[in-house]
């Protein structure tokens, strides 16, 4: 069972969930997508091997973490995440990032090569320099409205998330509203600003950790070409493609949870 509490890092409070594992291995740090609180990833956490300790958190201004006084960059957020793990007693860790959190995972892997041992990148890309989504999709992503308005979430679900959500748009609304705790609008804006001008492209060949890339072939937000580009640039990466969309880590947790577990425990 997961335990949720507040952890103070460099004077900043962060809401953290820890599911203790039965094994002695490194914890898995989970970095969520833009605007999503840690509850969204609970179905995936439940599907992980019970030996794995899973640590998820709300970035400042999202969910239960207080809004910071000023915008931040990925460098600072990676430092916060690493400091949070240190406060929890973990010097080494693995990291998984989905969408916006995938950028944070890449930054963390590059920034802390001795502490971060394995990396999982899900439905993510290389930042400002990437194969972009359709402008209409990008416009929808510029606002947190889908987290606050269930009817709107259902109306845009197929266009945003693709995959099995196209036939069942109510699933995305359930995922985003039954569990997630939306933070203030400014928190979402700060997440957008964190990625402004950021790109991992020059750093990818320098990431020496083993990397597992998970990507859906029908992901309107992150076209599949981005995963294939990352696979070519990362020295020790393998790519797993599936016929689904942006939210498959949660909607197909029963399938992807064991796949990630095998990679982390190999």
Secondary structure as the mmCIF struct_conf table of DSSP 4:
data_model
#
loop_
_struct_conf.conf_type_id
_struct_conf.id
_struct_conf.beg_label_comp_id
_struct_conf.beg_label_asym_id
_struct_conf.beg_label_seq_id
_struct_conf.end_label_comp_id
_struct_conf.end_label_asym_id
_struct_conf.end_label_seq_id
STRN STRN1 UNK A 2 UNK A 9
TURN_TY1_P TURN_TY1_P1 UNK A 10 UNK A 11
STRN STRN2 UNK A 12 UNK A 19
BEND BEND1 UNK A 22 UNK A 25
STRN STRN3 UNK A 27 UNK A 31
HELX_LH_PP_P HELX_LH_PP_P1 UNK A 32 UNK A 33
TURN_TY1_P TURN_TY1_P2 UNK A 34 UNK A 35
HELX_RH_3T_P HELX_RH_3T_P1 UNK A 38 UNK A 41
HELX_RH_AL_P HELX_RH_AL_P1 UNK A 42 UNK A 47
BEND BEND2 UNK A 48 UNK A 48
TURN_TY1_P TURN_TY1_P3 UNK A 50 UNK A 51
BEND BEND3 UNK A 52 UNK A 52
STRN STRN4 UNK A 54 UNK A 57
HELX_LH_PP_P HELX_LH_PP_P2 UNK A 58 UNK A 59
TURN_TY1_P TURN_TY1_P4 UNK A 60 UNK A 61
BEND BEND4 UNK A 62 UNK A 62
TURN_TY1_P TURN_TY1_P5 UNK A 63 UNK A 64
BEND BEND5 UNK A 65 UNK A 65
HELX_LH_PP_P HELX_LH_PP_P3 UNK A 66 UNK A 68
BEND BEND6 UNK A 69 UNK A 70
HELX_RH_AL_P HELX_RH_AL_P2 UNK A 74 UNK A 87
TURN_TY1_P TURN_TY1_P6 UNK A 88 UNK A 89
BEND BEND7 UNK A 91 UNK A 92
STRN STRN5 UNK A 93 UNK A 98
TURN_TY1_P TURN_TY1_P7 UNK A 99 UNK A 99
HELX_RH_AL_P HELX_RH_AL_P3 UNK A 100 UNK A 111
TURN_TY1_P TURN_TY1_P8 UNK A 112 UNK A 115
STRN STRN6 UNK A 116 UNK A 122
BEND BEND8 UNK A 123 UNK A 123
STRN STRN7 UNK A 127 UNK A 127
TURN_TY1_P TURN_TY1_P9 UNK A 128 UNK A 128
BEND BEND9 UNK A 129 UNK A 130
HELX_LH_PP_P HELX_LH_PP_P4 UNK A 132 UNK A 134
HELX_RH_AL_P HELX_RH_AL_P4 UNK A 135 UNK A 141
TURN_TY1_P TURN_TY1_P10 UNK A 142 UNK A 142
BEND BEND10 UNK A 143 UNK A 143
TURN_TY1_P TURN_TY1_P11 UNK A 144 UNK A 144
HELX_RH_AL_P HELX_RH_AL_P5 UNK A 145 UNK A 148
HELX_RH_AL_P HELX_RH_AL_P6 UNK A 150 UNK A 161
HELX_RH_3T_P HELX_RH_3T_P2 UNK A 163 UNK A 166
TURN_TY1_P TURN_TY1_P12 UNK A 167 UNK A 167
HELX_RH_AL_P HELX_RH_AL_P7 UNK A 169 UNK A 178
TURN_TY1_P TURN_TY1_P13 UNK A 179 UNK A 179
HELX_RH_AL_P HELX_RH_AL_P8 UNK A 185 UNK A 194
TURN_TY1_P TURN_TY1_P14 UNK A 195 UNK A 197
STRN STRN8 UNK A 199 UNK A 199
HELX_RH_AL_P HELX_RH_AL_P9 UNK A 201 UNK A 204
TURN_TY1_P TURN_TY1_P15 UNK A 205 UNK A 206
BEND BEND11 UNK A 209 UNK A 209
STRN STRN9 UNK A 210 UNK A 216
TURN_TY1_P TURN_TY1_P16 UNK A 217 UNK A 218
BEND BEND12 UNK A 220 UNK A 222
TURN_TY1_P TURN_TY1_P17 UNK A 224 UNK A 224
HELX_RH_AL_P HELX_RH_AL_P10 UNK A 225 UNK A 233
BEND BEND13 UNK A 234 UNK A 234
TURN_TY1_P TURN_TY1_P18 UNK A 235 UNK A 236
STRN STRN10 UNK A 237 UNK A 242
BEND BEND14 UNK A 243 UNK A 243
TURN_TY1_P TURN_TY1_P19 UNK A 246 UNK A 247
HELX_RH_AL_P HELX_RH_AL_P11 UNK A 248 UNK A 251
TURN_TY1_P TURN_TY1_P20 UNK A 252 UNK A 252
HELX_RH_AL_P HELX_RH_AL_P12 UNK A 253 UNK A 265
#
